[in-house]
């Protein structure tokens, strides 16, 4: 499942960061609706955007990864990390959630200005209702922050569900985090995804989940 927003006007971003208009690729083509094709691991990185940034978003900790893709060779993780927010004084109301969401948006915007990706990808928030709705607040609110930042930067947006990523990488849509990590590590060990040791990136669970989103998107949407 995929949802995309296509924005082409760069004027809003220029007023926030004058250097953006000069660094952004004027030839950026918004992502179009492709046919869904499942491919084996060696063909994960053919076609689609050249540089993607993905977010495993949550109000407290949002994992992110920037991946560069070049046809015919392994893809490379250029940078990765975690956006960590601080709590507001009032933690008993929506104030804390909204306070943290503005920090998420600020952190995402900073990364977009720094890396200038072709596509912004985030995890599809889970669906909940009744008493289960409360557990979706963090993901939904953080996803809105990511999308607002991407729209400000005039960048295409897409989303991938956690279940879809788990199913693609492990064959089980209900796989646990250790199984997802093992699948991602296997792809790295087999040389299909390069992590430069000089970058000293520590692949925590949030970053692993962000990597899983890109691997799934590129195989099922842009293979």
C-alpha positions, 0 to 999 in steps of 0.5 A, a space after each residue: 500500500 502506498 500514498 504519495 503527495 506530489 509538491 512542485 513549488 519550491 518557493 515556500 522552502 526558499 524563504 526558510 532556507 535560501 540555500 535550498 533552491 540552489 542545492 535542490 535538483 530542478 530536474 526532480 520528477 515526482 514519483 509516479 504510480 508504478 506496477 507492483 512487482 515482487 523481485 528477488 533480493 539481487 534486484 532490490 535496487 533497480 529503478 526508482 528514486 536515487 536517494 531516499 530518506 525513510 522515517 520510522 516515526 514516533 513522538 519520542 524516537 524517530 529512526 531515519 536512514 538516507 540510502 543512495 541507489 545506483 543501478 547495477 551495484 549495491 545500494 549504500 547507507 549514506 547516513 542514519 540516526 534517531 530524532 529524539 524529542 524532549 517532554 513538555 512540562 505538562 505531560 498529562 494532556 495533548 500539550 506534550 504530544 504536540 510539543 514533541 511533534 514540532 520537534 520531529 518536524 524541525 528535525 526532519 526539515 533539517 535532514 531534508 535540507 542537509 541530504 536533499 532526497 528524491 523521496 521521503 518515505 515513512 511508516 504507515 501508522 497502524 489503524 486503531 479504534 476504540 480503546 486501541 486508538 490510543 496506541 496509534 497517537 504517537 505514530 499518527 502525530 509523528 507521521 503528520 510532522 514528517 509529511 508537513 516537513 516534506 511538503 514544505 520541502 516540496 518533496 514526494 511522499 510515500 508510506 509503507 506499512 510495518 506489516 508489509 515490510 515484515 512480510 517482504 523481509 521475513 515472509 511473516 507479517 507478524 515477525 518480531 523485531 529480532 527477525 527483521 534485524 536478522 533479515 536486514 543484516 543478511 542483506 548487508 552481509 551478502 553485499 546488496 546493501 553497503 554500510 561504510 564503516 567509517 561513518 560509524 553508524 549504529 543500527 538500532 531498532 529504529 534505524 533497522 525499521 527505517 531500512 526495512 521500509 526502503 527495501 520493501 518500497 523499492 522492491 514492491 513499488 519500484 522494482 
